[in-house]
Amino acid sequence: MKNHLTCYPVTRICSLLGVSSSGYYAWLKKANKSAKLSEYIQKQYWQHKARLGAPSLLHDAREAGYQVSERTISRVL
């Protein structure tokens, strides 16, 4: 879809794919947020020399302002 954004408007592409444009933008925002969270978790994990587990990383992530569950952190690790 990214390849076609230069040629066609988002609404046209979304209608051809059968999705709403608001749903596309919500998915795009969520993907960006997930990438930032994953990057943060990996950074913290290696900064502590791979000694922290999901519970400790959960505490760090929540202090940093992320709303995340322990299960999500476990998936990233």
mmCIF file of the N, C-alpha and C atoms, coordinates in Angstrom:
data_MODEL
# 
_entry.id   MODEL 
# 
loop_
_atom_site.group_PDB 
_atom_site.id 
_atom_site.type_symbol 
_atom_site.label_atom_id 
_atom_site.label_alt_id 
_atom_site.label_comp_id 
_atom_site.label_asym_id 
_atom_site.label_entity_id 
_atom_site.label_seq_id 
_atom_site.pdbx_PDB_ins_code 
_atom_site.Cartn_x 
_atom_site.Cartn_y 
_atom_site.Cartn_z 
_atom_site.occupancy 
_atom_site.B_iso_or_equiv 
_atom_site.pdbx_formal_charge 
_atom_site.auth_seq_id 
_atom_site.auth_comp_id 
_atom_site.auth_asym_id 
_atom_site.auth_atom_id 
_atom_site.pdbx_PDB_model_num 
ATOM 1   N N  . MET A 1 1  ? 0.828   -1.182  0.000  1.00 0.00 ? 1  MET A N  1 
ATOM 2   C CA . MET A 1 1  ? 0.000   0.000   0.000  1.00 0.00 ? 1  MET A CA 1 
ATOM 3   C C  . MET A 1 1  ? 0.873   1.246   0.000  1.00 0.00 ? 1  MET A C  1 
ATOM 4   N N  . LYS A 1 2  ? 2.003   1.188   0.715  1.00 0.00 ? 2  LYS A N  1 
ATOM 5   C CA . LYS A 1 2  ? 2.886   2.351   0.759  1.00 0.00 ? 2  LYS A CA 1 
ATOM 6   C C  . LYS A 1 2  ? 3.367   2.743   -0.629 1.00 0.00 ? 2  LYS A C  1 
ATOM 7   N N  . ASN A 1 3  ? 3.586   1.756   -1.477 1.00 0.00 ? 3  ASN A N  1 
ATOM 8   C CA . ASN A 1 3  ? 4.076   2.035   -2.825 1.00 0.00 ? 3  ASN A CA 1 
ATOM 9   C C  . ASN A 1 3  ? 3.069   2.816   -3.654 1.00 0.00 ? 3  ASN A C  1 
ATOM 10  N N  . HIS A 1 4  ? 1.799   2.640   -3.383 1.00 0.00 ? 4  HIS A N  1 
ATOM 11  C CA . HIS A 1 4  ? 0.758   3.268   -4.190 1.00 0.00 ? 4  HIS A CA 1 
ATOM 12  C C  . HIS A 1 4  ? 0.272   4.606   -3.637 1.00 0.00 ? 4  HIS A C  1 
ATOM 13  N N  . LEU A 1 5  ? 0.745   4.992   -2.460 1.00 0.00 ? 5  LEU A N  1 
ATOM 14  C CA . LEU A 1 5  ? 0.283   6.245   -1.860 1.00 0.00 ? 5  LEU A CA 1 
ATOM 15  C C  . LEU A 1 5  ? 0.712   7.469   -2.659 1.00 0.00 ? 5  LEU A C  1 
ATOM 16  N N  . THR A 1 6  ? 1.774   7.361   -3.411 1.00 0.00 ? 6  THR A N  1 
ATOM 17  C CA . THR A 1 6  ? 2.207   8.501   -4.225 1.00 0.00 ? 6  THR A CA 1 
ATOM 18  C C  . THR A 1 6  ? 1.322   8.681   -5.448 1.00 0.00 ? 6  THR A C  1 
ATOM 19  N N  . CYS A 1 7  ? 0.688   7.612   -5.903 1.00 0.00 ? 7  CYS A N  1 
ATOM 20  C CA . CYS A 1 7  ? -0.137  7.673   -7.115 1.00 0.00 ? 7  CYS A CA 1 
ATOM 21  C C  . CYS A 1 7  ? -1.625  7.848   -6.829 1.00 0.00 ? 7  CYS A C  1 
ATOM 22  N N  . TYR A 1 8  ? -2.095  7.283   -5.725 1.00 0.00 ? 8  TYR A N  1 
ATOM 23  C CA . TYR A 1 8  ? -3.525  7.276   -5.428 1.00 0.00 ? 8  TYR A CA 1 
ATOM 24  C C  . TYR A 1 8  ? -3.775  7.794   -4.019 1.00 0.00 ? 8  TYR A C  1 
ATOM 25  N N  . PRO A 1 9  ? -4.943  8.398   -3.788 1.00 0.00 ? 9  PRO A N  1 
ATOM 26  C CA . PRO A 1 9  ? -5.270  8.845   -2.427 1.00 0.00 ? 9  PRO A CA 1 
ATOM 27  C C  . PRO A 1 9  ? -5.591  7.645   -1.520 1.00 0.00 ? 9  PRO A C  1 
ATOM 28  N N  . VAL A 1 10 ? -5.410  7.849   -0.243 1.00 0.00 ? 10 VAL A N  1 
ATOM 29  C CA . VAL A 1 10 ? -5.630  6.789   0.743  1.00 0.00 ? 10 VAL A CA 1 
ATOM 30  C C  . VAL A 1 10 ? -7.066  6.280   0.688  1.00 0.00 ? 10 VAL A C  1 
ATOM 31  N N  . THR A 1 11 ? -8.020  7.178   0.539  1.00 0.00 ? 11 THR A N  1 
ATOM 32  C CA . THR A 1 11 ? -9.427  6.757   0.519  1.00 0.00 ? 11 THR A CA 1 
ATOM 33  C C  . THR A 1 11 ? -9.710  5.810   -0.639 1.00 0.00 ? 11 THR A C  1 
ATOM 34  N N  . ARG A 1 12 ? -9.096  6.050   -1.772 1.00 0.00 ? 12 ARG A N  1 
ATOM 35  C CA . ARG A 1 12 ? -9.304  5.194   -2.950 1.00 0.00 ? 12 ARG A CA 1 
ATOM 36  C C  . ARG A 1 12 ? -8.711  3.799   -2.712 1.00 0.00 ? 12 ARG A C  1 
ATOM 37  N N  . ILE A 1 13 ? -7.508  3.761   -2.198 1.00 0.00 ? 13 ILE A N  1 
ATOM 38  C CA . ILE A 1 13 ? -6.851  2.474   -1.941 1.00 0.00 ? 13 ILE A CA 1 
ATOM 39  C C  . ILE A 1 13 ? -7.628  1.681   -0.890 1.00 0.00 ? 13 ILE A C  1 
ATOM 40  N N  . CYS A 1 14 ? -8.065  2.364   0.152  1.00 0.00 ? 14 CYS A N  1 
ATOM 41  C CA . CYS A 1 14 ? -8.819  1.690   1.214  1.00 0.00 ? 14 CYS A CA 1 
ATOM 42  C C  . CYS A 1 14 ? -10.134 1.131   0.700  1.00 0.00 ? 14 CYS A C  1 
ATOM 43  N N  . SER A 1 15 ? -10.814 1.883   -0.154 1.00 0.00 ? 15 SER A N  1 
ATOM 44  C CA . SER A 1 15 ? -12.082 1.390   -0.686 1.00 0.00 ? 15 SER A CA 1 
ATOM 45  C C  . SER A 1 15 ? -11.858 0.169   -1.578 1.00 0.00 ? 15 SER A C  1 
ATOM 46  N N  . LEU A 1 16 ? -10.765 0.142   -2.328 1.00 0.00 ? 16 LEU A N  1 
ATOM 47  C CA . LEU A 1 16 ? -10.457 -1.024  -3.161 1.00 0.00 ? 16 LEU A CA 1 
ATOM 48  C C  . LEU A 1 16 ? -10.128 -2.253  -2.316 1.00 0.00 ? 16 LEU A C  1 
ATOM 49  N N  . LEU A 1 17 ? -9.507  -2.023  -1.172 1.00 0.00 ? 17 LEU A N  1 
ATOM 50  C CA . LEU A 1 17 ? -9.149  -3.130  -0.283 1.00 0.00 ? 17 LEU A CA 1 
ATOM 51  C C  . LEU A 1 17 ? -10.275 -3.516  0.672  1.00 0.00 ? 17 LEU A C  1 
ATOM 52  N N  . GLY A 1 18 ? -11.318 -2.698  0.726  1.00 0.00 ? 18 GLY A N  1 
ATOM 53  C CA . GLY A 1 18 ? -12.461 -3.004  1.576  1.00 0.00 ? 18 GLY A CA 1 
ATOM 54  C C  . GLY A 1 18 ? -12.260 -2.663  3.039  1.00 0.00 ? 18 GLY A C  1 
ATOM 55  N N  . VAL A 1 19 ? -11.414 -1.672  3.314  1.00 0.00 ? 19 VAL A N  1 
ATOM 56  C CA . VAL A 1 19 ? -11.209 -1.215  4.687  1.00 0.00 ? 19 VAL A CA 1 
ATOM 57  C C  . VAL A 1 19 ? -11.505 0.275   4.762  1.00 0.00 ? 19 VAL A C  1 
ATOM 58  N N  . SER A 1 20 ? -11.792 0.750   5.963  1.00 0.00 ? 20 SER A N  1 
ATOM 59  C CA . SER A 1 20 ? -12.052 2.176   6.123  1.00 0.00 ? 20 SER A CA 1 
ATOM 60  C C  . SER A 1 20 ? -10.732 2.924   6.238  1.00 0.00 ? 20 SER A C  1 
ATOM 61  N N  . SER A 1 21 ? -10.744 4.169   5.818  1.00 0.00 ? 21 SER A N  1 
ATOM 62  C CA . SER A 1 21 ? -9.516  4.965   5.913  1.00 0.00 ? 21 SER A CA 1 
ATOM 63  C C  . SER A 1 21 ? -9.176  5.243   7.377  1.00 0.00 ? 21 SER A C  1 
ATOM 64  N N  . SER A 1 22 ? -10.201 5.395   8.225  1.00 0.00 ? 22 SER A N  1 
ATOM 65  C CA . SER A 1 22 ? -9.922  5.613   9.649  1.00 0.00 ? 22 SER A CA 1 
ATOM 66  C C  . SER A 1 22 ? -9.295  4.366   10.268 1.00 0.00 ? 22 SER A C  1 
ATOM 67  N N  . GLY A 1 23 ? -9.732  3.197   9.828  1.00 0.00 ? 23 GLY A N  1 
ATOM 68  C CA . GLY A 1 23 ? -9.131  1.953   10.294 1.00 0.00 ? 23 GLY A CA 1 
ATOM 69  C C  . GLY A 1 23 ? -7.682  1.828   9.862  1.00 0.00 ? 23 GLY A C  1 
ATOM 70  N N  . TYR A 1 24 ? -7.395  2.282   8.650  1.00 0.00 ? 24 TYR A N  1 
ATOM 71  C CA . TYR A 1 24 ? -6.012  2.264   8.160  1.00 0.00 ? 24 TYR A CA 1 
ATOM 72  C C  . TYR A 1 24 ? -5.136  3.170   9.007  1.00 0.00 ? 24 TYR A C  1 
ATOM 73  N N  . TYR A 1 25 ? -5.612  4.379   9.273  1.00 0.00 ? 25 TYR A N  1 
ATOM 74  C CA . TYR A 1 25 ? -4.818  5.317   10.070 1.00 0.00 ? 25 TYR A CA 1 
ATOM 75  C C  . TYR A 1 25 ? -4.647  4.829   11.510 1.00 0.00 ? 25 TYR A C  1 
ATOM 76  N N  . ALA A 1 26 ? -5.671  4.179   12.064 1.00 0.00 ? 26 ALA A N  1 
ATOM 77  C CA . ALA A 1 26 ? -5.560  3.622   13.418 1.00 0.00 ? 26 ALA A CA 1 
ATOM 78  C C  . ALA A 1 26 ? -4.519  2.507   13.445 1.00 0.00 ? 26 ALA A C  1 
ATOM 79  N N  . TRP A 1 27 ? -4.526  1.663   12.413 1.00 0.00 ? 27 TRP A N  1 
ATOM 80  C CA . TRP A 1 27 ? -3.547  0.585   12.319 1.00 0.00 ? 27 TRP A CA 1 
ATOM 81  C C  . TRP A 1 27 ? -2.140  1.157   12.178 1.00 0.00 ? 27 TRP A C  1 
ATOM 82  N N  . LEU A 1 28 ? -2.001  2.198   11.379 1.00 0.00 ? 28 LEU A N  1 
ATOM 83  C CA . LEU A 1 28 ? -0.705  2.829   11.168 1.00 0.00 ? 28 LEU A CA 1 
ATOM 84  C C  . LEU A 1 28 ? -0.161  3.416   12.469 1.00 0.00 ? 28 LEU A C  1 
ATOM 85  N N  . LYS A 1 29 ? -1.041  4.057   13.235 1.00 0.00 ? 29 LYS A N  1 
ATOM 86  C CA . LYS A 1 29 ? -0.636  4.646   14.513 1.00 0.00 ? 29 LYS A CA 1 
ATOM 87  C C  . LYS A 1 29 ? -0.233  3.553   15.508 1.00 0.00 ? 29 LYS A C  1 
ATOM 88  N N  . LYS A 1 30 ? -1.002  2.467   15.529 1.00 0.00 ? 30 LYS A N  1 
ATOM 89  C CA . LYS A 1 30 ? -0.707  1.367   16.440 1.00 0.00 ? 30 LYS A CA 1 
ATOM 90  C C  . LYS A 1 30 ? 0.624   0.708   16.080 1.00 0.00 ? 30 LYS A C  1 
ATOM 91  N N  . ALA A 1 31 ? 0.885   0.552   14.800 1.00 0.00 ? 31 ALA A N  1 
ATOM 92  C CA . ALA A 1 31 ? 2.144   -0.053  14.364 1.00 0.00 ? 31 ALA A CA 1 
ATOM 93  C C  . ALA A 1 31 ? 3.329   0.804   14.791 1.00 0.00 ? 31 ALA A C  1 
ATOM 94  N N  . ASN A 1 32 ? 3.182   2.116   14.693 1.00 0.00 ? 32 ASN A N  1 
ATOM 95  C CA . ASN A 1 32 ? 4.248   3.031   15.093 1.00 0.00 ? 32 ASN A CA 1 
ATOM 96  C C  . ASN A 1 32 ? 4.484   2.952   16.598 1.00 0.00 ? 32 ASN A C  1 
ATOM 97  N N  . LYS A 1 33 ? 3.400   2.894   17.356 1.00 0.00 ? 33 LYS A N  1 
ATOM 98  C CA . LYS A 1 33 ? 3.509   2.809   18.817 1.00 0.00 ? 33 LYS A CA 1 
ATOM 99  C C  . LYS A 1 33 ? 4.153   1.485   19.232 1.00 0.00 ? 33 LYS A C  1 
ATOM 100 N N  . SER A 1 34 ? 3.790   0.401   18.557 1.00 0.00 ? 34 SER A N  1 
ATOM 101 C CA . SER A 1 34 ? 4.372   -0.904  18.870 1.00 0.00 ? 34 SER A CA 1 
ATOM 102 C C  . SER A 1 34 ? 5.861   -0.935  18.569 1.00 0.00 ? 34 SER A C  1 
ATOM 103 N N  . ALA A 1 35 ? 6.260   -0.292  17.493 1.00 0.00 ? 35 ALA A N  1 
ATOM 104 C CA . ALA A 1 35 ? 7.681   -0.256  17.134 1.00 0.00 ? 35 ALA A CA 1 
ATOM 105 C C  . ALA A 1 35 ? 8.480   0.514   18.180 1.00 0.00 ? 35 ALA A C  1 
ATOM 106 N N  . LYS A 1 36 ? 7.932   1.625   18.651 1.00 0.00 ? 36 LYS A N  1 
ATOM 107 C CA . LYS A 1 36 ? 8.621   2.412   19.679 1.00 0.00 ? 36 LYS A CA 1 
ATOM 108 C C  . LYS A 1 36 ? 8.734   1.624   20.981 1.00 0.00 ? 36 LYS A C  1 
ATOM 109 N N  . LEU A 1 37 ? 7.667   0.940   21.359 1.00 0.00 ? 37 LEU A N  1 
ATOM 110 C CA . LEU A 1 37 ? 7.681   0.132   22.578 1.00 0.00 ? 37 LEU A CA 1 
ATOM 111 C C  . LEU A 1 37 ? 8.702   -0.995  22.461 1.00 0.00 ? 37 LEU A C  1 
ATOM 112 N N  . SER A 1 38 ? 8.704   -1.678  21.343 1.00 0.00 ? 38 SER A N  1 
ATOM 113 C CA . SER A 1 38 ? 9.648   -2.764  21.130 1.00 0.00 ? 38 SER A CA 1 
ATOM 114 C C  . SER A 1 38 ? 11.085  -2.267  21.202 1.00 0.00 ? 38 SER A C  1 
ATOM 115 N N  . GLU A 1 39 ? 11.342  -1.131  20.601 1.00 0.00 ? 39 GLU A N  1 
ATOM 116 C CA . GLU A 1 39 ? 12.680  -0.540  20.647 1.00 0.00 ? 39 GLU A CA 1 
ATOM 117 C C  . GLU A 1 39 ? 13.074  -0.200  22.083 1.00 0.00 ? 39 GLU A C  1 
ATOM 118 N N  . TYR A 1 40 ? 12.140  0.360   22.846 1.00 0.00 ? 40 TYR A N  1 
ATOM 119 C CA . TYR A 1 40 ? 12.409  0.718   24.241 1.00 0.00 ? 40 TYR A CA 1 
ATOM 120 C C  . TYR A 1 40 ? 12.727  -0.522  25.074 1.00 0.00 ? 40 TYR A C  1 
ATOM 121 N N  . ILE A 1 41 ? 11.923  -1.569  24.906 1.00 0.00 ? 41 ILE A N  1 
ATOM 122 C CA . ILE A 1 41 ? 12.119  -2.789  25.689 1.00 0.00 ? 41 ILE A CA 1 
ATOM 123 C C  . ILE A 1 41 ? 13.468  -3.422  25.369 1.00 0.00 ? 41 ILE A C  1 
ATOM 124 N N  . GLN A 1 42 ? 13.803  -3.511  24.092 1.00 0.00 ? 42 GLN A N  1 
ATOM 125 C CA . GLN A 1 42 ? 15.093  -4.087  23.701 1.00 0.00 ? 42 GLN A CA 1 
ATOM 126 C C  . GLN A 1 42 ? 16.255  -3.270  24.264 1.00 0.00 ? 42 GLN A C  1 
ATOM 127 N N  . LYS A 1 43 ? 16.122  -1.960  24.213 1.00 0.00 ? 43 LYS A N  1 
ATOM 128 C CA . LYS A 1 43 ? 17.174  -1.079  24.726 1.00 0.00 ? 43 LYS A CA 1 
ATOM 129 C C  . LYS A 1 43 ? 17.377  -1.306  26.224 1.00 0.00 ? 43 LYS A C  1 
ATOM 130 N N  . GLN A 1 44 ? 16.280  -1.352  26.978 1.00 0.00 ? 44 GLN A N  1 
ATOM 131 C CA . GLN A 1 44 ? 16.371  -1.565  28.422 1.00 0.00 ? 44 GLN A CA 1 
ATOM 132 C C  . GLN A 1 44 ? 16.939  -2.948  28.741 1.00 0.00 ? 44 GLN A C  1 
ATOM 133 N N  . TYR A 1 45 ? 16.520  -3.931  27.974 1.00 0.00 ? 45 TYR A N  1 
ATOM 134 C CA . TYR A 1 45 ? 16.977  -5.307  28.192 1.00 0.00 ? 45 TYR A CA 1 
ATOM 135 C C  . TYR A 1 45 ? 18.494  -5.408  28.053 1.00 0.00 ? 45 TYR A C  1 
ATOM 136 N N  . TRP A 1 46 ? 19.033  -4.855  26.980 1.00 0.00 ? 46 TRP A N  1 
ATOM 137 C CA . TRP A 1 46 ? 20.473  -4.937  26.748 1.00 0.00 ? 46 TRP A CA 1 
ATOM 138 C C  . TRP A 1 46 ? 21.250  -3.949  27.609 1.00 0.00 ? 46 TRP A C  1 
ATOM 139 N N  . GLN A 1 47 ? 20.625  -2.859  27.992 1.00 0.00 ? 47 GLN A N  1 
ATOM 140 C CA . GLN A 1 47 ? 21.292  -1.903  28.873 1.00 0.00 ? 47 GLN A CA 1 
ATOM 141 C C  . GLN A 1 47 ? 21.582  -2.546  30.232 1.00 0.00 ? 47 GLN A C  1 
ATOM 142 N N  . HIS A 1 48 ? 20.705  -3.443  30.655 1.00 0.00 ? 48 HIS A N  1 
ATOM 143 C CA . HIS A 1 48 ? 20.888  -4.160  31.917 1.00 0.00 ? 48 HIS A CA 1 
ATOM 144 C C  . HIS A 1 48 ? 21.562  -5.513  31.695 1.00 0.00 ? 48 HIS A C  1 
ATOM 145 N N  . LYS A 1 49 ? 22.247  -5.653  30.567 1.00 0.00 ? 49 LYS A N  1 
ATOM 146 C CA . LYS A 1 49 ? 23.047  -6.838  30.230 1.00 0.00 ? 49 LYS A CA 1 
ATOM 147 C C  . LYS A 1 49 ? 22.221  -8.126  30.234 1.00 0.00 ? 49 LYS A C  1 
ATOM 148 N N  . ALA A 1 50 ? 21.005  -8.045  29.742 1.00 0.00 ? 50 ALA A N  1 
ATOM 149 C CA . ALA A 1 50 ? 20.107  -9.192  29.584 1.00 0.00 ? 50 ALA A CA 1 
ATOM 150 C C  . ALA A 1 50 ? 19.810  -9.891  30.907 1.00 0.00 ? 50 ALA A C  1 
ATOM 151 N N  . ARG A 1 51 ? 19.802  -9.138  31.979 1.00 0.00 ? 51 ARG A N  1 
ATOM 152 C CA . ARG A 1 51 ? 19.534  -9.721  33.304 1.00 0.00 ? 51 ARG A CA 1 
ATOM 153 C C  . ARG A 1 51 ? 18.091  -9.528  33.754 1.00 0.00 ? 51 ARG A C  1 
ATOM 154 N N  . LEU A 1 52 ? 17.385  -8.592  33.154 1.00 0.00 ? 52 LEU A N  1 
ATOM 155 C CA . LEU A 1 52 ? 16.017  -8.310  33.579 1.00 0.00 ? 52 LEU A CA 1 
ATOM 156 C C  . LEU A 1 52 ? 15.025  -9.192  32.838 1.00 0.00 ? 52 LEU A C  1 
ATOM 157 N N  . GLY A 1 53 ? 13.992  -9.580  33.554 1.00 0.00 ? 53 GLY A N  1 
ATOM 158 C CA . GLY A 1 53 ? 12.915  -10.333 32.949 1.00 0.00 ? 53 GLY A CA 1 
ATOM 159 C C  . GLY A 1 53 ? 11.726  -9.425  32.678 1.00 0.00 ? 53 GLY A C  1 
ATOM 160 N N  . ALA A 1 54 ? 10.643  -10.029 32.251 1.00 0.00 ? 54 ALA A N  1 
ATOM 161 C CA . ALA A 1 54 ? 9.450   -9.271  31.898 1.00 0.00 ? 54 ALA A CA 1 
ATOM 162 C C  . ALA A 1 54 ? 8.884   -8.461  33.067 1.00 0.00 ? 54 ALA A C  1 
ATOM 163 N N  . PRO A 1 55 ? 8.828   -8.989  34.295 1.00 0.00 ? 55 PRO A N  1 
ATOM 164 C CA . PRO A 1 55 ? 8.273   -8.181  35.390 1.00 0.00 ? 55 PRO A CA 1 
ATOM 165 C C  . PRO A 1 55 ? 9.061   -6.899  35.662 1.00 0.00 ? 55 PRO A C  1 
ATOM 166 N N  . SER A 1 56 ? 10.384  -7.002  35.646 1.00 0.00 ? 56 SER A N  1 
ATOM 167 C CA . SER A 1 56 ? 11.211  -5.815  35.884 1.00 0.00 ? 56 SER A CA 1 
ATOM 168 C C  . SER A 1 56 ? 11.103  -4.830  34.731 1.00 0.00 ? 56 SER A C  1 
ATOM 169 N N  . LEU A 1 57 ? 11.080  -5.351  33.513 1.00 0.00 ? 57 LEU A N  1 
ATOM 170 C CA . LEU A 1 57 ? 10.939  -4.479  32.346 1.00 0.00 ? 57 LEU A CA 1 
ATOM 171 C C  . LEU A 1 57 ? 9.560   -3.828  32.312 1.00 0.00 ? 57 LEU A C  1 
ATOM 172 N N  . LEU A 1 58 ? 8.557   -4.534  32.815 1.00 0.00 ? 58 LEU A N  1 
ATOM 173 C CA . LEU A 1 58 ? 7.214   -3.967  32.906 1.00 0.00 ? 58 LEU A CA 1 
ATOM 174 C C  . LEU A 1 58 ? 7.225   -2.744  33.808 1.00 0.00 ? 58 LEU A C  1 
ATOM 175 N N  . HIS A 1 59 ? 7.889   -2.863  34.939 1.00 0.00 ? 59 HIS A N  1 
ATOM 176 C CA . HIS A 1 59 ? 7.989   -1.740  35.871 1.00 0.00 ? 59 HIS A CA 1 
ATOM 177 C C  . HIS A 1 59 ? 8.685   -0.553  35.204 1.00 0.00 ? 59 HIS A C  1 
ATOM 178 N N  . ASP A 1 60 ? 9.793   -0.800  34.514 1.00 0.00 ? 60 ASP A N  1 
ATOM 179 C CA . ASP A 1 60 ? 10.515  0.269   33.819 1.00 0.00 ? 60 ASP A CA 1 
ATOM 180 C C  . ASP A 1 60 ? 9.658   0.919   32.738 1.00 0.00 ? 60 ASP A C  1 
ATOM 181 N N  . ALA A 1 61 ? 8.949   0.093   31.974 1.00 0.00 ? 61 ALA A N  1 
ATOM 182 C CA . ALA A 1 61 ? 8.133   0.616   30.877 1.00 0.00 ? 61 ALA A CA 1 
ATOM 183 C C  . ALA A 1 61 ? 6.984   1.472   31.403 1.00 0.00 ? 61 ALA A C  1 
ATOM 184 N N  . ARG A 1 62 ? 6.373   1.041   32.488 1.00 0.00 ? 62 ARG A N  1 
ATOM 185 C CA . ARG A 1 62 ? 5.272   1.827   33.055 1.00 0.00 ? 62 ARG A CA 1 
ATOM 186 C C  . ARG A 1 62 ? 5.770   3.139   33.643 1.00 0.00 ? 62 ARG A C  1 
ATOM 187 N N  . GLU A 1 63 ? 6.960   3.123   34.232 1.00 0.00 ? 63 GLU A N  1 
ATOM 188 C CA . GLU A 1 63 ? 7.543   4.371   34.730 1.00 0.00 ? 63 GLU A CA 1 
ATOM 189 C C  . GLU A 1 63 ? 7.850   5.334   33.587 1.00 0.00 ? 63 GLU A C  1 
ATOM 190 N N  . ALA A 1 64 ? 8.162   4.776   32.418 1.00 0.00 ? 64 ALA A N  1 
ATOM 191 C CA . ALA A 1 64 ? 8.465   5.602   31.248 1.00 0.00 ? 64 ALA A CA 1 
ATOM 192 C C  . ALA A 1 64 ? 7.194   6.094   30.555 1.00 0.00 ? 64 ALA A C  1 
ATOM 193 N N  . GLY A 1 65 ? 6.022   5.636   31.018 1.00 0.00 ? 65 GLY A N  1 
ATOM 194 C CA . GLY A 1 65 ? 4.765   6.130   30.474 1.00 0.00 ? 65 GLY A CA 1 
ATOM 195 C C  . GLY A 1 65 ? 4.084   5.215   29.473 1.00 0.00 ? 65 GLY A C  1 
ATOM 196 N N  . TYR A 1 66 ? 4.592   4.016   29.280 1.00 0.00 ? 66 TYR A N  1 
ATOM 197 C CA . TYR A 1 66 ? 3.965   3.068   28.357 1.00 0.00 ? 66 TYR A CA 1 
ATOM 198 C C  . TYR A 1 66 ? 2.863   2.309   29.084 1.00 0.00 ? 66 TYR A C  1 
ATOM 199 N N  . GLN A 1 67 ? 1.747   2.103   28.408 1.00 0.00 ? 67 GLN A N  1 
ATOM 200 C CA . GLN A 1 67 ? 0.672   1.274   28.942 1.00 0.00 ? 67 GLN A CA 1 
ATOM 201 C C  . GLN A 1 67 ? 0.819   -0.092  28.289 1.00 0.00 ? 67 GLN A C  1 
ATOM 202 N N  . VAL A 1 68 ? 1.360   -1.020  29.038 1.00 0.00 ? 68 VAL A N  1 
ATOM 203 C CA . VAL A 1 68 ? 1.723   -2.311  28.468 1.00 0.00 ? 68 VAL A CA 1 
ATOM 204 C C  . VAL A 1 68 ? 1.511   -3.401  29.504 1.00 0.00 ? 68 VAL A C  1 
ATOM 205 N N  . SER A 1 69 ? 1.333   -4.626  29.032 1.00 0.00 ? 69 SER A N  1 
ATOM 206 C CA . SER A 1 69 ? 1.177   -5.755  29.943 1.00 0.00 ? 69 SER A CA 1 
ATOM 207 C C  . SER A 1 69 ? 2.462   -6.581  29.960 1.00 0.00 ? 69 SER A C  1 
ATOM 208 N N  . GLU A 1 70 ? 2.571   -7.415  30.957 1.00 0.00 ? 70 GLU A N  1 
ATOM 209 C CA . GLU A 1 70 ? 3.745   -8.284  31.075 1.00 0.00 ? 70 GLU A CA 1 
ATOM 210 C C  . GLU A 1 70 ? 3.809   -9.263  29.904 1.00 0.00 ? 70 GLU A C  1 
ATOM 211 N N  . ARG A 1 71 ? 2.666   -9.690  29.447 1.00 0.00 ? 71 ARG A N  1 
ATOM 212 C CA . ARG A 1 71 ? 2.611   -10.626 28.317 1.00 0.00 ? 71 ARG A CA 1 
ATOM 213 C C  . ARG A 1 71 ? 3.160   -9.985  27.044 1.00 0.00 ? 71 ARG A C  1 
ATOM 214 N N  . THR A 1 72 ? 2.843   -8.724  26.825 1.00 0.00 ? 72 THR A N  1 
ATOM 215 C CA . THR A 1 72 ? 3.352   -8.021  25.651 1.00 0.00 ? 72 THR A CA 1 
ATOM 216 C C  . THR A 1 72 ? 4.869   -7.935  25.701 1.00 0.00 ? 72 THR A C  1 
ATOM 217 N N  . ILE A 1 73 ? 5.399   -7.642  26.864 1.00 0.00 ? 73 ILE A N  1 
ATOM 218 C CA . ILE A 1 73 ? 6.854   -7.560  27.020 1.00 0.00 ? 73 ILE A CA 1 
ATOM 219 C C  . ILE A 1 73 ? 7.481   -8.930  26.791 1.00 0.00 ? 73 ILE A C  1 
ATOM 220 N N  . SER A 1 74 ? 6.850   -9.978  27.270 1.00 0.00 ? 74 SER A N  1 
ATOM 221 C CA . SER A 1 74 ? 7.366   -11.329 27.061 1.00 0.00 ? 74 SER A CA 1 
ATOM 222 C C  . SER A 1 74 ? 7.426   -11.672 25.579 1.00 0.00 ? 74 SER A C  1 
ATOM 223 N N  . ARG A 1 75 ? 6.437   -11.242 24.816 1.00 0.00 ? 75 ARG A N  1 
ATOM 224 C CA . ARG A 1 75 ? 6.435   -11.490 23.377 1.00 0.00 ? 75 ARG A CA 1 
ATOM 225 C C  . ARG A 1 75 ? 7.586   -10.776 22.686 1.00 0.00 ? 75 ARG A C  1 
ATOM 226 N N  . VAL A 1 76 ? 7.880   -9.558  23.132 1.00 0.00 ? 76 VAL A N  1 
ATOM 227 C CA . VAL A 1 76 ? 8.966   -8.783  22.522 1.00 0.00 ? 76 VAL A CA 1 
ATOM 228 C C  . VAL A 1 76 ? 10.310  -9.436  22.805 1.00 0.00 ? 76 VAL A C  1 
ATOM 229 N N  . LEU A 1 77 ? 10.464  -9.957  24.021 1.00 0.00 ? 77 LEU A N  1 
ATOM 230 C CA . LEU A 1 77 ? 11.728  -10.603 24.388 1.00 0.00 ? 77 LEU A CA 1 
ATOM 231 C C  . LEU A 1 77 ? 11.878  -11.898 23.627 1.00 0.00 ? 77 LEU A C  1 
# 
